Amino acid sequence: MNFFTRFSSILFLLFLYLPLSAQRMAWASDGKSFYEAEDGAIVQTELPGLATSTFISKAALTPEGADEPLAADGFQFSEDGQRLLLYTNSQRVWRMKTRGDYWLLDLNTKALRQLGKGRPAASLMFAKCSPDGKMVAYVSEHNIYVEDLASGSIRKLTDDKGTPKLINGTFDWVYEEEFGVRDGFRWSPDSRHIAYWQVDANQIRDFYMINNTDSIYSRIIPVEYPKAGDPPSPVRIGVVAIETAQTTWMKVPGDPVAHYIPRMEWAPDGREIILQQLNRKQNESKLMLCNPKTGEAKTIFEEKDEAWVSTKREWTRDVAGWDWVDGGRDFVWVSEKDGWRHLYRISRDGKKIRQLTRGEQDMINLDLIDEQNNVIYYQSTSPDQATREYLYRVPLDGSRPQQQVSPFDMPGTHNYTFSPNGQYALWRFSNYFTPPKSSWISLPDHQPLPGQKDLFAEYDPSKATESNVTFFEMMVEDSVRLDCWMAKPNDFDPEKKYPVVFYVYAEPASTTVNDSWSRSWDFLYDGDMSADGYIRVSIDNRGTPAPKGRAWRKSIYRSLGQINIRDQALAAREILKLPYIDTSRVAVWGWSGGGSTTLNLLFQYPGLYKTGISIAPVTSSLLYDNIYTERYMGLPQENMEDYTAGAALTHAKNLEGQLLLVHGTADDNVHFQNAEMLVNELVKYNKQFQYMPYPGRSHGLREGEGTFQHLRTMVTGFLRQYCPPGGRAQGQARP
């Protein structure tokens, strides 16, 4: 359900694991240069001097008979550096463009050839060269194929048995959306086998979307989508031999319709496969080692949580890979078992566990394991401020405590893209009064490379006084401290009263109060809200994924639509006590989970908010998918009362004030059904509102010419009409 995430400012490009469709750059194996697609060619940049040169020309990337080079949507080098795998003609599969065409360039002979000849156009997914460089494997139409590069022969390794719902090497909608897994197969280190997921979605009911606009007859679009309360799709792990195309299934214990497998990788020596199994409630996690020859599985590490066990998707976009160290004898793991998200080093047999990071301070993202220098680089906060993000380092052997690497005197958000050897990084910085800046630095000294900007020397803390944005903490009932930001009008006069607009996203998928540039969230306003005279506010309630410890994040368990809504409303009441707030002009808006929050605030606290704009909201958790919903709410068969209490549908009869409801009819994520059921409830109680269904648009409302401008114009007009901008003298403010 996440529409924005904390990590939207940077994509960590770990080229050994990320699917090719996600890569826009690649590092040289020695970490001293990197490659980028630029104007039809591949350009090499060398470090530390940052000199650039054309590594692969446009001509080399132009197919025979074509006039233009291939447009690279992603690329990757083979492990031996002798071939370039190029991804082009990409197509969306749900959220991301993971389906397209692949071409292979031999860097010695300059021969360029398209892979998957005979397969449908733009049907190949996740193509990867074998470690020995002799083959390429890919998924097409839910099956795995391998192509021999010497002969050009193509072999089908898996069998979908004639049904599109038996999915090999990739995933169904819900696994992709909620666990972040898309690429569903892994080459063995010796290139003789491929381990892969098989998802059996045959028992998952289809949710039907209807296309009414592309023809005079409607067309049904089915999506296998398990709603809350429905069992998961059975998933199993197979190891297929390249030579025989025979699969050995891993004997993972337990009922496959009662558990999930969100992670799986080969051990570096290829002797075992490691995987993570979650039970259906996602409050028990087991790590297992599997024998790829016999399928035998043994559990080496277990965790339990009264709410849910957090998975890698919660702190990074890159969920692939396994963080092996010491040649596969140990691995680095993340756990909240002491109440904070910390790094641990665990032996391969699970018997030795060493905690690497400590204290009341969450790890946010693991950036780089630099074994040569015995160090791990990772993102975290300062101990007393969760809205900021810094780079830290800790010894891989746990011999010393963690150390902050980012400058202490630059409060804000620091992000890094690392070279594989840990010698260099692209440093990005911003805060609420400093626009984004970047510079290449050396490590571990964190100094600019020759000719690069010194961001620390350029940093000017006095600019904070010129900003109309302030960050602060708000104390509400139960002694809960909530992080907030407020943006005041450009010509703010404390003797006047101003309208206030709350931007909300109160769900476990995202935070809104982060000390970085342009977190004002007015992108849907057709104009300048500060210039027009609006006060804008955003608040992070309990249950948001802020780096404030396990208790903060998991307080929302079985209370979605309750505790988060209460925190937002209590904080809003305190804001409305400020003498310059006009309590007759109070608006709230949000998208996706923020749309759900908007509705619940309007319905559960009628009169507090006068105007609401809700885009693509979940109106009852029973209408959303099982993985996300049951993780945070438990099984509806066991606690239906919690589902009912937190549903906007339950409280719709309480609507006061003005509501604009917006939804795309082809939303595969938060189904249009949510809006239609809410409309029925509002009609039932004669609640007047404005309603905009966008035909054929998905969750992001990105399809169709003119859609975004139409949305901005409508939202802006609605806000200006029912929550007029501008300061008013004390006597002018309406009661």
Secondary structure, DSSP 8 states (H G I E B T S, - for coil): --SS-TTTT-----TTTS-GGG-SEEE-TTSSEEEEEETTEEEEEETTTTEEEEEE-TGGGS-TT-SS----SEEEE-TTSSEEEEEEEEEEETTEEEEEEEEEEETTT--EEESSTTS-TT-EEEEEE-TTSSEEEEEETTEEEEEETTT--EEE----TT-TTEEESS--HHHHHHH-----EEE-TTSSEEEEEEEE-TTS-EEEEEE-SSSSS-EEEEEE--BTTS----EEEEEEETTT--EEE----S-GGGEEEEEEEE-TTSS-EEEEEEETTS-EEEEEEE-TTT--EEEEEEEE-SS----GGGT-S---S--EEGGGTEEEEEE-TTSS-EEEEEETTS--EEE---SS--EEEEEEEETTTTEEEEEEEETTEEEEEEEEEEETT--S--EE-S-TT--SEEEEEE-TTSSEEEEEEEETTEEEEEEEEETTTTEE-TTS--HHHH--GGGGGG-SEEEEEEEEGGGEEEEEEEE--TT--TTEEEEEEEE---STT--S--SSTT-S--TTSSS-HHHHT-EEEEEE-TTS--SS-HHHHHTTTT-TTTHHHHHHHHHHHHHTTSTTEEEEEEEEEEETHHHHHHHHHHHHSBTTBSEEEEES--S-GGGSBHHHHHHHH--TTT-HHHHHHT-HHHHGGG--SEEEEEEETT-SSS-THHHHHHHHHHHHTT---EEEEETT--TT---STTHHHHHHHHHHHHHHHHS--S-EEGGGS--
